[in-house]
Amino acid sequence: MIRQKRIWIIGIMGLILTSFTVMNIDKVIDFLSIGEQIEFNGEKYNLKWSSNPSTNYYKQEYLRESDNNLNKYHKMMIIEAIKGDLTVDQAVGAKTQELENWKKKNPVVNYQKFDNKQTKETMIDFVVSDGAYIYEWNVYRYQQQKNKKDKYMVLYAYSYRDSLNDNNDLKKFFGHIKENRMDMINKVGNLELPKVKTKK
């Protein structure tokens, strides 16, 4: 996600934060009990950063070995969870409102929403930019989960990011999206999502 000198999107809550300092990563914890390595689209992603900023909100970010830098990644997998009664509609509504507001100031911002009535899930794919050089394409999938004790609003996301210097780079970026968009949306949508279980 766009973080240092760029926009940081918190997927579930739909808030925009701006950070101008590099994170200090002391210890990475698998708060959600989903493993320190996950696979997506034939590639392995390792847990590189995690946070539990409030009692019921958890966020974990995974990178490929070839990326290995949260500030300069090319592909990232993100898993977030909020414990409680937040619904898919509420989470998606917050996110789409954020994107609509952002779109008024940045013409690059664009999104599409996909509702799955059978699974009661929703997906959003969207493009954002810092207004200068950093461009992101994200595919978000929202799912409500429940175990014997707790309910969770879970976000599972794929993020593709590039630093673009000229129009040729811009054409390549949007050409990649055009060529891969529906395939990646289907792959994220068809994944069997891990069941989160927060550590006490």
C-alpha positions as CSV (number, residue, x, y, z in Angstrom):
1,M,0.0,0.0,0.0
2,I,1.1,3.6,-0.6
3,R,2.8,4.5,2.7
4,Q,6.0,6.6,3.0
5,K,5.5,10.0,1.3
6,R,2.3,8.6,-0.1
7,I,-1.2,7.6,1.0
8,W,-1.8,4.7,3.3
9,I,-5.2,3.1,2.8
10,I,-6.6,1.1,5.7
11,G,-8.8,-1.2,3.7
12,I,-11.5,-2.2,6.1
13,M,-12.1,1.1,7.9
14,G,-11.8,3.2,4.8
15,L,-9.5,5.8,6.5
16,I,-6.7,7.8,4.7
17,L,-3.6,8.4,6.7
18,T,-0.4,10.1,5.5
19,S,3.0,9.1,6.9
20,F,6.4,10.7,6.3
21,T,8.5,8.4,8.4
22,V,9.7,4.9,7.9
23,M,8.2,2.3,10.3
24,N,10.3,0.7,12.9
25,I,9.7,-3.1,12.8
26,D,10.8,-4.7,16.0
27,K,9.0,-8.0,15.9
28,V,6.5,-9.3,13.4
29,I,3.7,-11.3,15.0
30,D,1.1,-13.5,13.3
31,F,-1.8,-12.0,15.2
32,L,-4.4,-13.7,13.0
33,S,-3.0,-17.3,13.2
34,I,-2.8,-17.7,9.4
35,G,0.9,-18.4,9.1
36,E,4.1,-16.6,8.3
37,Q,4.0,-17.6,4.7
38,I,1.0,-17.6,2.2
39,E,0.8,-18.5,-1.5
40,F,-1.1,-16.6,-4.2
41,N,-1.0,-17.1,-8.0
42,G,1.9,-19.5,-7.8
43,E,4.1,-17.2,-5.7
44,K,5.1,-17.3,-2.0
45,Y,4.6,-14.3,0.2
46,N,6.3,-13.9,3.6
47,L,4.9,-12.0,6.6
48,K,6.9,-8.7,6.8
49,W,4.8,-6.4,9.0
50,S,1.9,-6.7,11.4
51,S,0.1,-4.4,13.7
52,N,-2.6,-4.5,16.4
53,P,-3.3,-0.8,16.7
54,S,-6.5,-1.2,18.7
55,T,-8.0,-4.0,20.7
56,N,-10.1,-5.3,17.9
57,Y,-8.2,-4.4,14.7
58,Y,-5.4,-6.4,13.2
59,K,-3.4,-6.0,10.0
60,Q,-0.7,-8.2,8.3
61,E,1.3,-7.5,5.2
62,Y,3.1,-10.2,3.1
63,L,5.9,-9.7,0.5
64,R,7.6,-11.9,-2.0
65,E,11.3,-12.6,-1.5
66,S,12.1,-10.5,-4.5
67,D,10.4,-7.5,-3.1
68,N,11.6,-7.7,0.6
69,N,11.0,-3.9,1.2
70,L,7.7,-2.5,2.5
71,N,8.5,0.9,1.1
72,K,9.5,-0.3,-2.4
73,Y,7.4,-3.4,-3.0
74,H,6.0,-4.4,-6.4
75,K,3.4,-7.0,-5.2
76,M,1.9,-7.4,-1.7
77,M,-0.8,-9.5,0.0
78,I,-2.7,-7.9,2.9
79,I,-4.9,-9.5,5.4
80,E,-6.9,-7.4,7.9
81,A,-9.5,-8.3,10.5
82,I,-11.8,-6.4,12.8
83,K,-13.4,-8.4,15.6
84,G,-17.0,-7.5,16.2
85,D,-20.3,-6.9,14.4
86,L,-19.0,-4.8,11.4
87,T,-20.8,-6.1,8.3
88,V,-19.5,-6.4,4.7
89,D,-21.9,-3.7,3.6
90,Q,-20.6,-1.3,6.3
91,A,-17.0,-2.0,5.5
92,V,-17.5,-1.7,1.7
93,G,-19.6,1.5,2.2
94,A,-16.8,3.1,4.1
95,K,-14.2,2.2,1.4
96,T,-16.3,3.3,-1.5
97,Q,-17.0,6.6,0.2
98,E,-13.3,7.1,0.8
99,L,-12.6,6.4,-2.9
100,E,-15.4,8.7,-4.1
101,N,-14.0,11.6,-1.9
102,W,-10.5,10.9,-3.2
103,K,-11.7,10.7,-6.8
104,K,-12.9,14.3,-6.6
105,K,-9.3,15.5,-6.0
106,N,-7.4,12.9,-8.1
107,P,-8.7,11.9,-11.5
108,V,-6.6,8.7,-11.5
109,V,-8.7,7.2,-8.8
110,N,-11.2,4.7,-10.2
111,Y,-12.9,1.6,-8.9
112,Q,-15.5,-1.1,-9.5
113,K,-17.5,-3.1,-7.0
114,F,-18.6,-6.8,-7.4
115,D,-21.2,-8.3,-5.1
116,N,-21.5,-12.0,-4.6
117,K,-25.0,-12.7,-3.3
118,Q,-24.4,-16.4,-2.8
119,T,-21.4,-16.0,-0.5
120,K,-22.5,-12.6,0.8
121,E,-19.1,-11.2,0.0
122,T,-18.0,-8.1,-1.9
123,M,-14.9,-7.3,-4.0
124,I,-13.6,-3.9,-5.0
125,D,-10.8,-3.3,-7.5
126,F,-9.4,0.2,-7.7
127,V,-6.5,2.3,-9.0
128,V,-5.0,5.1,-6.8
129,S,-2.0,7.4,-7.0
130,D,0.0,9.7,-4.8
131,G,-0.5,12.4,-7.5
132,A,3.1,12.2,-8.6
133,Y,4.9,8.9,-9.4
134,I,3.5,6.1,-7.3
135,Y,0.5,4.2,-8.8
136,E,-1.3,1.2,-7.2
137,W,-3.8,-1.3,-8.4
138,N,-5.6,-3.1,-5.6
139,V,-8.1,-6.0,-5.5
140,Y,-10.0,-6.2,-2.2
141,R,-12.2,-9.0,-1.0
142,Y,-14.4,-8.6,2.1
143,Q,-15.7,-11.6,4.0
144,Q,-17.5,-12.0,7.3
145,Q,-16.2,-14.9,9.4
146,K,-17.4,-16.5,12.6
147,N,-15.9,-19.1,14.9
148,K,-17.2,-20.5,18.2
149,K,-16.3,-17.4,20.1
150,D,-15.9,-14.4,17.8
151,K,-17.1,-12.7,14.6
152,Y,-14.7,-11.0,12.2
153,M,-14.8,-8.7,9.3
154,V,-11.9,-9.9,7.1
155,L,-10.2,-8.2,4.2
156,Y,-8.0,-10.2,1.9
157,A,-6.2,-8.1,-0.7
158,Y,-3.7,-8.1,-3.5
159,S,-1.8,-4.9,-4.2
160,Y,0.3,-4.2,-7.3
161,R,2.4,-1.0,-7.3
162,D,4.9,0.8,-9.5
163,S,6.9,4.0,-9.7
164,L,6.2,5.7,-13.0
165,N,8.5,8.2,-14.6
166,D,7.1,8.9,-18.0
167,N,4.1,8.2,-20.3
168,N,5.7,4.9,-21.4
169,D,5.7,3.7,-17.8
170,L,2.1,4.8,-17.5
171,K,1.1,2.9,-20.6
172,K,2.8,-0.3,-19.3
173,F,1.1,0.0,-15.9
174,F,-2.4,0.4,-17.2
175,G,-1.6,-2.2,-20.0
176,H,-0.7,-4.7,-17.2
177,I,-4.0,-4.0,-15.5
178,K,-6.0,-4.3,-18.7
179,E,-4.4,-7.7,-19.5
180,N,-4.6,-9.2,-16.0
181,R,-7.5,-7.5,-14.3
182,M,-10.4,-10.0,-14.6
183,D,-8.0,-12.9,-14.1
184,M,-6.7,-11.5,-10.8
185,I,-10.2,-10.5,-9.7
186,N,-11.3,-14.1,-10.3
187,K,-8.3,-15.6,-8.6
188,V,-8.7,-13.5,-5.4
189,G,-12.5,-14.2,-5.5
190,N,-12.0,-17.9,-5.8
191,L,-9.4,-18.3,-3.0
192,E,-10.4,-20.3,0.0
193,L,-9.6,-17.7,2.6
194,P,-7.8,-18.7,5.8
195,K,-9.9,-18.6,8.9
196,V,-8.6,-16.0,11.2
197,K,-8.2,-16.5,15.0
198,T,-6.7,-13.7,17.0
199,K,-4.2,-14.5,19.7
200,K,-5.2,-13.4,23.1
